[in-house]
Amino acid sequence: MTTASTARFDLPLLEPGQAQKEMFHNEALVRLDLLSHTVVESGPIDVPPAAPEPGQCWLIGPAPSGAWEGRAGCLAGWTAAGWRFVAPREGLRIWIAETQSPAQFVAGQWYQDRTYGKVFIQGRQVVGEMQPGIAEPNGGVTVDQEARRTISAVLDALRVHGLIDAG
């Protein structure tokens, strides 16, 4: 019997007249619990922990072994009934408790401590795209002119990134 499931996270769907619906419903709830506000203990790691507790999750590394074999890059959550796995989807974000840092699944792999796009604080952009490098002052007849150009370039970069007001 083929089980119908959701397209994104493969959650089992109930079907009309299906026997033991509670099993499928509970399985879907267990996976949703793993995905809601996802916090993993650590990762990526390849070897399952020896004594996991129900509700704990890990990010599986690139060369998993044991009960995690064949689940590279997945989230692994321990339940009263054993391991449950969820394959990540593009854009999924998690929190890694061990490092107190975020991770995001982008283009088929996990990235930690990266920000994509722009950063806004209280509605104001404070970080944007990298600007060209600023030349170091060197030589010159009047050092003051070079210093002023360099300081102006630094101020322009700070303004572009929203770190100081354009004033």
C-alpha positions as CSV (number, residue, x, y, z in Angstrom):
1,M,0.0,0.0,0.0
2,T,1.4,3.4,-1.0
3,T,1.0,6.1,1.6
4,A,0.0,9.6,0.5
5,S,2.3,12.3,1.9
6,T,2.9,16.0,1.8
7,A,5.2,17.3,-0.9
8,R,7.6,19.3,1.2
9,F,8.3,17.2,4.4
10,D,6.8,13.8,3.5
11,L,4.3,14.0,6.3
12,P,1.8,11.1,6.1
13,L,-1.7,12.0,5.0
14,L,-4.9,10.3,6.1
15,E,-7.0,8.7,3.5
16,P,-10.8,8.0,3.5
17,G,-11.5,4.6,5.1
18,Q,-8.0,4.2,6.2
19,A,-7.4,1.8,9.2
20,Q,-5.2,2.9,12.1
21,K,-5.4,6.6,11.2
22,E,-4.0,7.5,14.6
23,M,-0.6,6.0,13.6
24,F,-0.3,8.2,10.6
25,H,-1.6,11.2,12.4
26,N,0.8,10.7,15.3
27,E,3.7,10.2,12.9
28,A,2.9,13.5,11.2
29,L,2.7,15.3,14.6
30,V,6.1,13.8,15.6
31,R,7.7,15.2,12.5
32,L,6.0,18.6,12.9
33,D,7.3,18.7,16.4
34,L,10.8,18.1,15.1
35,L,10.4,20.9,12.6
36,S,8.6,23.6,14.7
37,H,11.2,26.1,16.1
38,T,13.9,23.5,15.3
39,V,16.8,23.4,17.8
40,V,19.5,20.8,17.3
41,E,21.8,19.8,20.1
42,S,24.8,19.9,17.8
43,G,25.9,19.2,14.4
44,P,26.7,18.3,11.8
45,I,27.8,15.0,13.4
46,D,28.0,11.5,11.8
47,V,27.6,9.2,14.8
48,P,24.3,9.0,16.7
49,P,24.6,10.0,20.4
50,A,24.7,7.0,22.8
51,A,21.9,8.2,25.1
52,P,19.5,10.6,23.4
53,E,16.4,11.8,25.2
54,P,13.0,12.2,23.6
55,G,12.7,15.6,21.9
56,Q,16.4,16.0,21.3
57,C,17.5,16.6,17.7
58,W,20.8,16.6,15.8
59,L,22.0,17.8,12.4
60,I,23.5,14.8,10.6
61,G,26.9,15.2,8.9
62,P,28.0,14.2,5.5
63,A,29.1,10.6,6.3
64,P,26.6,9.2,8.8
65,S,26.9,5.8,10.4
66,G,24.8,3.4,12.4
67,A,21.2,4.3,12.7
68,W,21.8,7.4,10.7
69,E,23.4,5.7,7.7
70,G,22.0,7.1,4.4
71,R,20.6,10.2,6.1
72,A,23.4,12.8,5.4
73,G,22.2,16.4,5.9
74,C,18.9,15.4,7.5
75,L,17.6,16.4,10.9
76,A,17.4,13.4,13.3
77,G,15.0,13.6,16.2
78,W,14.8,11.0,19.0
79,T,11.3,9.9,20.1
80,A,10.0,7.3,22.4
81,A,9.7,5.1,19.3
82,G,13.2,5.7,18.1
83,W,14.8,7.9,15.4
84,R,12.7,10.1,13.1
85,F,14.3,11.9,10.2
86,V,13.4,14.9,8.2
87,A,15.1,15.8,4.9
88,P,15.7,19.6,4.8
89,R,14.1,21.8,2.2
90,E,15.6,25.0,0.7
91,G,15.6,27.8,3.2
92,L,15.0,25.8,6.3
93,R,16.5,27.5,9.3
94,I,17.6,25.8,12.6
95,W,19.3,26.8,15.8
96,I,22.4,24.9,17.0
97,A,22.4,24.9,20.8
98,E,26.0,23.8,21.2
99,T,27.4,26.8,19.3
100,Q,24.5,29.2,19.9
101,S,24.3,29.9,16.2
102,P,21.8,29.7,13.4
103,A,22.2,27.4,10.3
104,Q,20.3,27.6,7.0
105,F,19.9,25.0,4.3
106,V,20.8,26.7,1.0
107,A,21.6,25.2,-2.4
108,G,21.7,21.6,-1.0
109,Q,23.9,22.2,2.0
110,W,23.9,23.6,5.5
111,Y,25.6,27.0,6.2
112,Q,26.2,28.2,9.7
113,D,26.5,31.8,10.9
114,R,25.7,33.4,7.5
115,T,23.4,36.2,6.7
116,Y,21.9,36.5,3.2
117,G,20.7,39.7,1.7
118,K,20.4,42.8,4.0
119,V,20.2,43.2,7.7
120,F,17.6,45.6,9.2
121,I,17.4,46.9,12.7
122,Q,14.3,48.7,13.7
123,G,13.4,49.1,10.0
124,R,16.7,50.6,9.0
125,Q,19.2,48.8,6.8
126,V,22.5,48.4,8.7
127,V,24.4,46.0,6.4
128,G,24.2,45.6,2.7
129,E,26.4,44.4,-0.2
130,M,30.2,44.7,0.2
131,Q,31.6,47.9,-1.3
132,P,34.9,48.3,-3.2
133,G,38.1,48.3,-1.1
134,I,39.4,51.6,0.2
135,A,43.0,52.5,-0.9
136,E,45.6,53.0,1.8
137,P,47.1,56.4,1.8
138,N,50.7,56.3,0.6
139,G,53.2,58.8,-0.6
140,G,51.9,62.0,-1.9
141,V,53.0,65.6,-1.5
142,T,50.4,66.6,1.0
143,V,49.5,63.7,3.3
144,D,46.5,65.6,4.5
145,Q,44.8,65.4,1.1
146,E,45.2,61.6,1.0
147,A,44.1,61.2,4.6
148,R,40.9,63.2,3.8
149,R,40.2,61.1,0.7
150,T,40.6,57.9,2.8
151,I,38.5,59.2,5.6
152,S,35.8,60.2,3.1
153,A,35.8,56.8,1.6
154,V,35.5,55.2,5.0
155,L,32.6,57.5,5.9
156,D,30.9,56.7,2.5
157,A,31.2,53.0,3.2
158,L,29.8,53.4,6.7
159,R,26.8,55.4,5.3
160,V,26.2,52.8,2.5
161,H,26.0,50.1,5.1
162,G,23.7,52.1,7.2
163,L,26.1,52.1,10.1
164,I,26.1,55.9,10.3
165,D,23.5,58.4,9.2
166,A,24.0,60.2,5.9
167,G,23.7,63.5,7.9
